[in-house]
Amino acid sequence: MQKLQDNYLNLSNCAINTKVVLLEDLQIIEKAAEIHADLKHKGTPIQDADVLIAATAIIKGLILVSNDSDMLRVAGMTVEDWLNLE
């Protein structure tokens, strides 16, 4: 549990030390830290770029169109795969 808190604090400190952070950006960074910590804790991490994409989609209430099955591991993520429509 301590590692999860440390990961969250590291990403939050990054946001705090950035000279210009919009409130919306901070919400995305906080969500990204939460996603990263959750997946790492479960032993199923995904790439950092995917974490930021997922966090942005969740915060903005967007549906992600992707064929990347890794995104299905993100809680609260809505993913549509247009390559495999059934």
N, C-alpha and C positions, 0 to 999 in steps of 0.2 A: 504494500500500500504506500510505503514511503517513496518508492521509485515513481509511482504514479503522480504523487504530489510534487516531487522534484521536477518531473517532466513538464507538468502544468506550470510550475513557477518559472522554469527556464524559458518557455515560450511566452509567458506573460511578461517577464522581465525584458525580453526582446522587444515586445510591443511598447513597453513603458520607455525604453531607451531610444526608441525611434523618434526623430524630431517632429514628424508630422504623421499623426494617426487620426483618421476620421473615426467617429463613433461606430459607424457601420463596419469599418475595417477591424476595430477592436473586437466587435462581436464575432466576426469571422475568425479572427486569431484565437479567441477563447474557445470557440466551437472546435477549431482544428486541434487545439491542445487536448480537448476532451476526447475527440475521436482517436487521436494518436495514442493517448494513454489507455483508452478502453481496448483498442485493438492490440496494443503491445501487451497489456495484461492478459488478454485471451490467447496470446501467442500467435496472432494472425495479423501482423502489421502489414501496411500497404505503403507504397511510395509516398514521400512527402508531398509531391505535386498532387497526387490523387486525394490526399487528406485535405489540402487546401481547396481543391475543386469541390469535394463533397461538402465541406464546411460552408462554402459560398452558396451552393445550391440549397442547402438546408436553411441557412439564415434568410435567403431571399425567397424561399418557398418555391423553388424551381424543380422541374423534373429533369433529371440527367439522362440524355440519350447516349448510351455507350454500350459497347460490346465487351467491356472490361468486367469480368466476373468478380474481380476484387471489390468493386464498388457495392456489391450485394452484401458484403460483410459490415457495412456501415449502418448502424442503427438509425432509423429515422430518414433514411435516404430513399427517394423514389427514383427507380432506374427503369428505363425502357430500352430494350434492345431491338432496334429496327431491322437488324440483319437476320434475326431469328423470330420473325412474327409468326404466330400460330393462329 
